[in-house]
Amino acid sequence: MENKNLPRIYFLIEVKKREFDSRVYFATKAASLGFSVVFAKKSAIYDNRKYLQKGLIIFKSIGPNNINPINEYKRMGYMVGAIDEEGMNYLSDEYYLQSRHTKNISLIDVFFCWGQKEYNTIINAHPEFKDKVYITGNQRIDVLKSELKNKYVKRSEVIRQKYGDFILLNTMFTIANQKMNQSKEHSKLDIVDRLIKKGWSADSGYMKIFKKYVNFQRENMKMTIEFIKQFSINFPNKKLIIRPHPNERVEVWFEVAKNLKNVEVIFDDESTCAWIEASKFVISSNCTTSVESFILNKKPINLISDTGSECRFDAPHIVSNNISNLKDLNESVKNFNSTYNENEKNEINEKLKEIIFNCSKDNCSADNIITAYKKIFKTDQVFKKDRFSNIFFYYFFSSYYIVRYYYRKFFTKQDKVLSELITQKLKRLDLPEIEQTVKDYCDGLKVDSKTIRVKEIYPQVFSIEKKNTL
């Protein structure tokens, strides 16, 4: 049996707390317009690539680790796209082009940019890609807008009831506090030396900036740790909650906060945006959560060292109250006003829109991606349905994956640190949570949730489609 007029889009999820809501939002909106959207861990999609209906698979990056799967999907008849999930983290044109391996855009069918700045950098270096690169923005911004953020408002009320008033500190020290293989070979090497060993030239523009960025993060982390240690003394009547970045060694922050009576570390799967909404205000260092705080109408504090000014990401710097030393930080925390006035917010939006195309209220990245899809790909073709997508094969595949997991765990050599990091970023996806999130976004989109169906078509692989198209 075949489905007509039901184009399929696949989104890969790596970090649940960062990507889950935006992917479900996109799927909900696209499903209401007649698309079938599937999302899962990239390994789950890849495992079932032979059985899934062909469609557009959207990767989170175009780095060298993705070359083999991109080529495999293309060989099997899939279309391949990509969006740089870190696209608003921008240091320089040279750094962006080399760190993102933009020459690999030649391997894919379409690339979605966060904003004009990212687009210009790519096209100025690779004008041959002009017809496959589109400025769309990112759904992580869409879900923060007033008509869609009700989920975060509801979750923030639960958080506030449990924790009371608090200041939120989001860490982003993924280089200075990197979770890595602690083997003898790696533990003796600095992160810069490890990259050089992998083939990077020490004299390349990328490595020159990266060395400065490493030191910049280390300085920021040092100041952050000192601020935390002094917090109980300086602010005995305030509460600080630390939420570590999922790519970091989380145990470091539990150790720092140990025995500090009004400092707590929370590491969970909850979206950072719900925690931002629940907080009095946010402190971070060169982190995109400050941009999310801005969209949620709450001014953040950006703690950044004076050294390495070229290592500051533009977007966090534009939206924040930028502070470079502990004296000024402690003074600000005493009576910080996190409210933007109207003129200030408008000025920031003007500066920000070059980096984030959909930062304004009436610009939706989901709409922009769907429009690009319709322009590039045929949506009136016939698609073969998913194979073996029934209850019998669901349990068969579930059993197979369980056996495979334990076989690999006990009988093959695995990078334990890498396995822990993958689990730390995304343990699993749950059908009831997806269904509730779809309902939340249906409410915001004024779509009847009864017309949208969520289905686990293979273990940990979920589809969202309009019911009358099934």
C-alpha positions in Angstrom: 0.0 0.0 0.0 1.2 3.5 -0.7 0.6 7.0 0.7 0.2 10.0 -1.7 0.9 13.7 -0.8 2.5 12.8 2.5 6.1 14.0 2.3 8.3 12.8 5.2 10.8 14.9 7.1 13.2 13.4 9.7 14.8 15.3 12.5 17.6 13.8 14.6 17.7 14.6 18.3 21.0 14.6 20.3 20.4 16.7 23.4 16.8 16.3 24.8 16.6 19.4 27.0 17.8 21.6 24.1 16.1 20.1 21.1 13.0 18.1 22.1 10.4 20.9 22.3 11.5 22.6 19.1 11.4 19.3 17.2 7.9 18.4 18.5 6.7 21.9 17.6 8.0 21.6 14.1 6.4 18.2 13.7 3.1 19.5 15.1 3.0 22.4 12.7 4.2 20.4 9.7 1.7 17.6 10.5 -1.2 20.1 10.5 -0.1 21.1 7.0 -0.1 17.5 5.7 3.5 16.4 6.3 4.7 13.3 8.2 7.5 14.1 10.6 9.6 11.5 12.4 12.2 12.2 15.1 14.5 10.0 17.2 18.1 9.6 18.2 20.2 9.6 15.1 21.3 6.0 15.8 17.6 4.9 15.9 16.9 6.4 12.5 20.0 4.9 11.1 19.2 1.4 12.5 15.8 1.5 10.7 16.9 3.2 7.5 16.1 0.2 5.3 12.5 0.1 6.6 11.5 3.7 6.8 9.6 5.7 4.2 12.1 7.8 2.2 12.1 11.5 2.8 14.3 14.4 3.9 16.6 13.7 6.8 17.8 16.8 8.5 21.2 16.5 10.2 22.4 18.7 13.1 25.7 19.4 11.5 27.9 18.7 8.4 31.1 17.7 10.3 33.3 14.9 9.2 31.6 12.4 11.5 28.5 12.7 9.5 30.0 12.1 6.0 29.5 8.3 6.0 25.9 8.3 7.2 25.1 11.2 4.7 26.5 9.1 1.8 24.6 6.0 3.0 21.3 7.8 3.2 21.9 9.3 -0.3 22.7 5.9 -1.7 19.4 4.5 -0.3 17.4 7.3 -2.0 16.8 9.7 0.9 17.2 13.4 0.6 19.6 15.0 3.1 19.5 18.4 4.7 21.3 20.0 7.6 21.0 22.8 10.1 23.8 23.9 12.3 22.4 23.6 15.8 25.2 25.8 17.1 24.7 28.4 14.2 24.3 31.4 16.5 27.6 30.6 18.2 29.8 32.7 15.9 33.4 33.9 16.4 34.7 34.7 12.9 34.2 33.7 9.3 37.3 31.6 9.2 36.5 29.8 12.4 33.0 29.1 11.3 34.0 27.7 7.9 36.7 25.4 9.2 34.9 24.2 12.4 31.7 23.5 10.5 33.4 21.9 7.4 31.1 23.9 5.1 32.6 22.3 2.0 30.5 19.3 3.0 27.4 21.2 1.9 28.3 19.7 -1.5 27.2 16.3 -0.1 23.7 17.4 0.9 20.5 18.7 -0.9 19.7 21.7 1.4 21.2 23.7 4.3 19.1 25.8 6.7 20.8 28.9 8.2 20.0 30.6 11.5 20.4 34.1 9.9 21.9 36.4 7.3 25.3 36.4 8.9 25.7 32.6 8.7 24.3 32.6 5.1 26.8 35.4 4.0 29.8 33.5 5.4 28.9 30.3 3.6 28.0 31.9 0.2 30.9 34.3 0.2 33.2 31.3 0.5 31.2 28.8 -1.5 29.0 30.7 -4.1 28.3 27.4 -5.8 26.0 26.5 -2.9 23.7 29.5 -3.4 20.8 27.4 -4.7 20.8 25.0 -1.7 21.4 27.3 1.3 18.3 29.0 2.9 17.8 31.4 5.7 15.2 30.0 8.0 16.0 30.6 11.6 15.6 27.8 14.2 12.5 26.4 16.0 14.3 26.8 19.3 13.4 30.4 19.0 9.8 29.8 17.7 8.8 27.9 20.9 9.7 30.8 23.2 7.2 33.3 21.7 4.2 34.3 23.6 1.6 32.2 21.8 3.7 29.0 22.2 5.5 29.3 25.5 2.6 28.2 27.6 4.3 24.8 28.2 7.2 26.6 29.9 4.9 28.8 31.9 3.1 25.8 33.3 6.3 23.9 34.0 7.9 27.0 35.6 5.0 27.1 38.1 5.8 23.6 39.2 9.5 24.4 39.5 8.8 27.6 41.4 6.5 25.8 43.9 9.2 23.3 44.6 12.3 25.6 44.7 10.9 29.0 45.5 12.7 32.2 44.4 16.1 31.5 42.9 18.8 32.8 40.6 19.6 30.4 37.7 23.2 29.7 36.7 23.6 27.9 33.4 27.1 26.6 32.7 28.6 26.4 29.2 32.2 25.2 29.7 32.2 22.3 27.2 35.9 22.8 26.4 37.3 23.8 29.8 35.2 21.1 31.6 35.0 18.5 28.8 33.8 15.0 29.4 36.3 12.9 27.7 38.0 9.5 27.6 40.3 9.4 30.6 42.7 6.8 29.1 46.4 7.3 29.7 46.8 8.4 26.1 44.2 11.1 26.3 44.8 12.3 29.8 48.4 13.4 29.0 47.2 15.5 26.1 45.8 19.0 26.2 42.7 19.5 24.2 44.6 21.6 21.6 47.3 18.8 21.3 44.5 16.2 20.8 43.1 18.3 17.8 46.6 18.6 16.3 47.0 14.9 16.7 43.8 14.4 14.8 45.2 16.3 11.8 44.5 20.0 12.5 47.4 22.3 11.6 48.7 24.3 14.6 49.2 27.3 12.3 45.6 27.2 10.9 43.3 30.2 11.6 40.9 27.8 13.3 43.5 26.5 15.8 44.8 30.0 16.6 41.3 31.1 17.5 40.5 27.8 19.3 43.6 28.2 21.5 42.3 31.6 22.6 38.8 30.2 23.1 40.1 27.4 25.4 41.8 30.0 27.6 38.8 32.2 27.5 36.5 29.4 28.8 39.0 28.5 31.5 39.0 32.1 32.8 35.2 32.3 32.7 34.9 28.9 34.5 37.4 30.0 37.2 35.4 33.2 37.9 32.1 31.2 37.9 33.5 28.7 40.5 34.7 31.5 42.7 31.4 33.3 42.5 29.6 30.0 43.5 32.0 29.4 46.5 31.4 32.9 47.8 27.6 32.9 47.2 26.5 31.6 50.6 28.6 34.3 52.3 27.7 37.2 50.0 24.0 36.3 49.6 22.8 34.2 52.6 19.2 35.1 51.9 19.2 34.2 48.2 19.2 30.9 46.4 21.4 29.8 43.5 20.5 26.8 41.2 23.2 25.5 38.9 22.2 23.6 35.7 25.3 22.1 34.0 25.6 21.8 30.3 24.9 18.2 29.2 28.3 18.0 27.4 30.3 18.8 30.6 31.6 16.7 33.5 28.6 17.3 35.7 30.3 15.9 38.8 32.5 18.9 38.9 29.6 21.2 39.8 28.2 18.8 42.4 31.7 18.9 44.1 31.8 22.8 43.9 28.3 23.1 45.4 28.9 20.5 48.2 28.2 21.9 51.7 26.9 25.3 50.3 23.6 25.6 52.1 21.8 27.9 49.5 23.4 26.5 46.3 21.9 23.5 44.5 22.9 21.6 41.3 20.0 20.3 39.2 20.7 18.0 36.3 17.5 16.8 34.7 15.8 16.4 31.3 13.6 19.5 31.8 14.0 22.2 29.2 16.3 25.0 30.3 13.6 27.4 29.1 11.2 26.3 31.9 13.9 26.9 34.4 14.6 30.4 32.9 10.9 31.2 33.1 10.9 30.1 36.8 14.0 32.1 37.8 14.4 35.6 39.1 17.2 36.0 36.4 19.9 34.1 34.7 23.7 34.1 34.9 25.8 32.4 32.2 29.1 32.8 30.3 29.0 33.2 26.6 26.0 30.9 26.4 23.0 30.8 24.1 20.7 30.4 27.1 21.1 34.2 27.5 19.4 34.6 24.1 16.5 32.3 25.2 16.2 34.4 28.3 15.9 37.6 26.2 13.2 36.0 24.0 11.4 35.1 27.3 11.6 38.8 28.2 14.1 38.3 31.1 17.5 40.2 30.9 20.4 37.9 31.7 23.9 38.5 33.1 26.8 37.4 30.9 29.9 36.8 32.9 32.9 37.0 30.5 36.6 37.6 31.0 38.2 40.8 29.6 40.8 38.5 28.0 39.9 37.0 24.6 37.3 39.5 23.4 37.4 37.9 19.9 36.1 34.7 21.6 32.8 36.3 22.6 29.7 35.1 20.8 27.8 38.1 19.4 24.3 37.0 20.3 24.8 36.5 24.1 26.8 39.8 24.2 24.0 41.7 22.4 21.2 40.7 24.7 22.9 40.7 28.1 24.2 42.8 31.0 27.9 42.0 30.3 30.1 41.8 33.4 33.8 40.9 33.5 34.8 40.7 37.2 33.4 39.3 40.4 33.1 42.6 42.2 30.7 44.0 39.6 28.9 40.7 39.4 28.3 40.6 43.2 27.1 44.2 43.1 24.7 43.5 40.3 23.2 40.4 41.9 22.2 42.4 45.0 19.4 44.2 43.2 19.4 43.1 39.6 16.6 44.4 37.4 16.0 41.8 34.7 13.3 43.8 32.9 13.9 45.2 29.5 12.3 48.6 28.6 10.5 48.7 25.2 13.2 50.8 23.4 16.0 48.6 24.7 14.2 45.4 23.5 13.6 46.9 20.0 17.2 48.0 19.7 18.4 44.5 20.6 16.0 42.9 18.2 17.4 45.0 15.3 20.9 43.9 16.1 19.9 40.3 16.7 17.9 39.6 13.5 21.1 39.4 11.4 22.1 36.4 13.5 18.7 34.9 14.2 16.3 35.4 11.3 13.1 34.4 13.2 13.7 36.5 16.4 10.7 38.7 15.6 7.2 37.7 16.6 5.8 37.2 13.1 8.7 35.2 11.6 8.4 31.4 12.0 11.3 29.1 11.2 9.1 26.1 10.8 7.1 27.9 8.1 10.4 28.9 6.5 11.7 25.3 6.3 8.4 24.0 4.9 8.4 26.7 2.3 12.0 25.8 1.3 11.1 22.1 1.2 8.2 22.8 -1.2 10.4 24.9 -3.4 13.2 22.3 -3.7 11.4 18.9 -3.5 8.3 17.5 -5.2 5.5 17.0 -2.6 3.1 15.3 -5.0 5.1 12.1 -5.5 4.2 8.6 -4.3 6.0 7.3 -1.2 6.3 3.7 0.0 5.1 3.3 3.5 7.2 2.2 6.5 8.0 -1.5 6.3 7.4 -3.8 9.3 5.7 -1.0 11.3 3.3 -3.1 13.3 2.9 -4.5 16.8 4.6 -7.8 16.1 7.7 -6.3 14.6 7.7 -3.5 17.2 8.3 -6.1 19.9 10.6 -8.1 17.7 12.8 -5.0 17.1 12.6 -4.1 20.8 13.9 -7.5 21.8 16.7 -7.3 19.2 17.9 -3.9 20.4 17.9 -5.1 24.1 20.0 -8.2 23.2 22.3 -6.0 21.0 22.8 -3.5 23.8 23.9 -6.1 26.4 26.1 -7.9 23.8 27.9 -4.7 23.0 28.2 -3.8 26.7 29.7 -7.1 27.9 31.4 -8.6 24.8 32.8 -5.6 22.8 35.1 -2.8 23.6 33.2 0.5 23.9 34.2 4.0 24.8 32.5 4.1 28.3 32.9 7.9 28.5 31.3 8.4 25.1 28.4 6.0 26.1 27.9 7.9 29.3 27.9 11.2 27.5 25.3 10.0 25.0 23.0 8.8 27.8 23.6 12.0 29.7 22.4 14.1 26.7 19.4 11.9 26.0 18.3 8.8 27.9 15.1 8.0 26.1 11.9 9.5 24.6 8.5 8.8 26.0 5.2 8.6 24.1 3.0 10.2 26.8 5.4 13.2 27.0 5.4 13.6 23.3 1.6 13.4 23.1 1.3 16.1 25.8 3.8 18.4 24.1 1.9 18.0 20.8 -1.3 19.0 22.6 0.5 22.0 24.2 1.6 23.2 20.7 -1.7 22.5 19.1 -3.3 24.9 21.7 -0.7 27.6 20.7 -1.2 27.0 17.0 -5.0 26.9 17.3 -5.0 23.3 15.8 -7.4 20.6 17.0 -5.1 18.1 18.8 -7.6 15.4 18.0 -6.6 15.6 14.3 -2.9 14.9 15.1 -1.7 11.4 15.8 1.6 10.4 17.5 2.9 6.9 16.9 6.0 5.0 18.0 6.6 3.3 14.6 9.8 1.5 15.7 11.3 1.4 19.2 12.2 5.0 20.1 11.2 6.3 16.6 8.2 8.5 16.6 6.0 9.9 13.9 3.6 12.8 14.1 1.0 13.0 11.3 -2.5 14.3 10.6 -5.0 11.5 11.2 -7.0 11.9 8.0 -3.8 11.2 6.0 -3.1 7.8 7.5 
